[in-house]
Amino acid sequence: MHILARFHRLLSFCFIVLTLPLFASQAISDTKTPLVLCGTTWGKLSGHDLPNYGFVPDLVMRAFRHAGYEVEYEITPWPRCLGGVKNLTYDVLASAWHGENIDADFDYMDDILIDSINLIVLAESSISEGKLENFYGKPVGIVRDAGGIEEIFSEHSEILVQSVASLDKLPRMLIGKRFAAIVSDPVSLNEVLKVQGLGDKHEFVALQPPLQMNIQAPIISKNHPDKDQIISDFNAAFRELASEGLYEDLIELHDLQVQYPQAVTAP
């Protein structure tokens, strides 16, 4: 009995030692409040019917989960999402363009994507340069509440800007001569054209120079009580995953070529 008792005490000791890391890990996880993220619909970058809600939410949720957070993602119209993050209804907006309208109330996490916004015309258009002045007096189609596109035209009231609900409506309206040009990032537009089968029948041209070059990053309200910790946790997890091939995995899964900051992928 004496030997058996010692054996049981040894087993108990080993069990405690072996399970300490698990308890410690669970304790760390339990201290992190679950996060609710939001974003808006935009091509393959974000959408209800896309794998893991699309490229951007997939990237951001992977990073937060890697950092030990439970996360969920909601797709809402842009004003509701932005306002919800500002008033703390949501914790994080998955991706926003750097700009003065963001700087005042939000802090950025690491940059995750780079894109351009261009005026898009058909090849037979007489306009070959992307200066806004070339479209004075002409109708131009944009996506409503797309996160800043309206602001590009704020000082060009001479352009007849018309909004539609989603990007997939714009190509056919351009073909039908409803617009002299439409506005999109070329990557997302190309995906829409592939799905609709329009790229083989019509040549769409992204005019240069771009209307805007955008750097995208997740944002959080300056008033969020856990802001500094959330930013630090995201950045550390994101950089680790990026150095291990995060973008390559996402590009293959979502069948989408994107521009991204090369600095974050360095080991």
ZAMARGU-4260 file (C-alpha; in steps of 0.2 Angstrom, whole numbers, plus 5000, padded with zeros to 4 digits):
<rodrens>
0) 5000/5000/5000 | 5014/5012/5004 | 5022/5009/4987 | 5005/5011/4978 | 5001/5027/4988
5) 5018/5034/4982 | 5014/5029/4964 | 4998/5038/4965 | 5006/5054/4972 | 5019/5053/4958
10) 5005/5052/4945 | 4995/5066/4952 | 5011/5077/4952 | 5015/5073/4934 | 4997/5077/4929
15) 4998/5094/4937 | 5014/5098/4929 | 5008/5092/4912 | 4992/5102/4913 | 4999/5118/4920
20) 5002/5125/4902 | 4984/5121/4897 | 4977/5130/4912 | 4989/5145/4909 | 4984/5146/4891
25) 4965/5145/4895 | 4967/5158/4908 | 4975/5170/4896 | 4961/5166/4883 | 4948/5169/4896
30) 4955/5187/4900 | 4952/5192/4882 | 4934/5198/4878 | 4927/5191/4862 | 4927/5204/4848
35) 4914/5208/4835 | 4921/5215/4818 | 4911/5223/4804 | 4914/5227/4786 | 4904/5230/4770
40) 4901/5221/4754 | 4915/5224/4741 | 4918/5211/4727 | 4929/5196/4733 | 4936/5206/4747
45) 4920/5205/4758 | 4903/5197/4755 | 4890/5185/4763 | 4892/5171/4751 | 4911/5171/4750
50) 4923/5158/4759 | 4925/5165/4777 | 4916/5181/4771 | 4930/5185/4759 | 4948/5190/4758
55) 4948/5204/4771 | 4938/5197/4785 | 4946/5180/4783 | 4963/5188/4785 | 4958/5199/4800
60) 4949/5185/4809 | 4963/5173/4807 | 4975/5185/4815 | 4964/5189/4830 | 4960/5170/4832
65) 4979/5167/4832 | 4981/5180/4845 | 4968/5171/4856 | 4952/5180/4853 | 4935/5173/4849
70) 4928/5184/4834 | 4913/5186/4824 | 4910/5196/4808 | 4895/5206/4802 | 4892/5214/4785
75) 4883/5230/4786 | 4882/5246/4776 | 4897/5257/4777 | 4890/5271/4787 | 4882/5259/4800
80) 4899/5249/4801 | 4910/5265/4803 | 4897/5273/4816 | 4896/5257/4825 | 4915/5255/4828
85) 4915/5274/4833 | 4902/5271/4846 | 4908/5254/4852 | 4894/5244/4845 | 4907/5235/4835
90) 4925/5232/4841 | 4935/5233/4825 | 4931/5238/4807 | 4940/5225/4797 | 4948/5237/4784
95) 4947/5255/4780 | 4957/5267/4769 | 4969/5279/4778 | 4962/5296/4777 | 4958/5312/4786
100) 4940/5306/4789 | 4947/5291/4799 | 4962/5299/4807 | 4951/5310/4819 | 4941/5296/4828
105) 4951/5280/4825 | 4968/5271/4826 | 4975/5260/4813 | 4982/5242/4815 | 4995/5236/4803
110) 4992/5239/4785 | 4985/5224/4776 | 4981/5229/4758 | 4985/5242/4744 | 4973/5246/4730
115) 4969/5259/4718 | 4952/5267/4713 | 4951/5271/4695 | 4938/5278/4682 | 4934/5263/4671
120) 4928/5266/4653 | 4925/5254/4638 | 4939/5253/4626 | 4929/5263/4613 | 4927/5278/4624
125) 4934/5295/4617 | 4941/5298/4635 | 4958/5291/4638 | 4964/5300/4653 | 4958/5298/4671
130) 4956/5317/4675 | 4940/5321/4684 | 4938/5337/4673 | 4936/5325/4658 | 4919/5320/4665
135) 4911/5336/4669 | 4893/5336/4663 | 4894/5317/4661 | 4886/5303/4671 | 4898/5293/4682
140) 4892/5277/4691 | 4899/5273/4709 | 4894/5260/4722 | 4884/5268/4736 | 4891/5268/4754
145) 4908/5260/4748 | 4918/5268/4761 | 4925/5285/4754 | 4921/5285/4735 | 4909/5299/4737
150) 4922/5310/4744 | 4933/5309/4728 | 4919/5319/4719 | 4915/5331/4733 | 4924/5346/4725
155) 4918/5341/4707 | 4899/5344/4707 | 4900/5346/4688 | 4901/5327/4687 | 4884/5319/4687
160) 4888/5306/4700 | 4875/5292/4702 | 4875/5278/4715 | 4870/5260/4714 | 4868/5247/4727
165) 4882/5235/4722 | 4897/5234/4711 | 4890/5220/4700 | 4877/5232/4693 | 4890/5244/4686
170) 4897/5235/4671 | 4881/5232/4662 | 4876/5249/4665 | 4892/5255/4657 | 4889/5244/4642
175) 4871/5251/4641 | 4878/5269/4640 | 4870/5273/4656 | 4887/5280/4662 | 4902/5288/4653
180) 4912/5279/4666 | 4911/5269/4682 | 4922/5269/4697 | 4930/5254/4705 | 4946/5246/4710
185) 4952/5235/4695 | 4955/5219/4705 | 4937/5219/4712 | 4930/5224/4695 | 4939/5210/4686
190) 4932/5197/4697 | 4914/5204/4694 | 4918/5203/4675 | 4923/5185/4676 | 4908/5180/4685
195) 4896/5189/4673 | 4906/5183/4658 | 4908/5201/4651 | 4927/5202/4650 | 4927/5191/4634
200) 4914/5202/4625 | 4919/5219/4631 | 4936/5228/4635 | 4936/5238/4651 | 4950/5250/4653
205) 4956/5257/4670 | 4961/5275/4666 | 4977/5282/4673 | 4981/5291/4684 | 4971/5282/4698
210) 4958/5293/4706 | 4966/5287/4723 | 4979/5275/4730 | 4973/5267/4745 | 4981/5259/4760
215) 4970/5248/4770 | 4971/5243/4788 | 4959/5237/4802 | 4953/5252/4813 | 4947/5254/4831
220) 4939/5268/4840 | 4952/5279/4850 | 4939/5277/4864 | 4939/5258/4865 | 4945/5253/4882
225) 4955/5239/4876 | 4962/5248/4861 | 4981/5247/4864 | 4980/5229/4869 | 4969/5224/4854
230) 4981/5233/4842 | 4996/5225/4849 | 4989/5208/4849 | 4983/5210/4831 | 4999/5217/4824
235) 5010/5203/4833 | 4999/5189/4826 | 4997/5196/4809 | 5016/5198/4807 | 5019/5181/4812
240) 5006/5173/4801 | 5011/5184/4786 | 5029/5178/4788 | 5023/5160/4787 | 5013/5162/4771
245) 4996/5170/4776 | 4994/5179/4759 | 4999/5165/4749 | 4985/5154/4757 | 4972/5168/4756
250) 4976/5171/4737 | 4974/5153/4733 | 4958/5150/4744 | 4950/5166/4737 | 4957/5165/4720
255) 4961/5184/4720 | 4977/5193/4716 | 4980/5208/4728 | 4993/5220/4732 | 5000/5220/4750
260) 5013/5228/4760 | 5029/5217/4757 | 5037/5223/4773 | 5024/5212/4784 | 5029/5196/4775
265) 5047/5197/4779 | 5053/5183/4792
</rodrens>
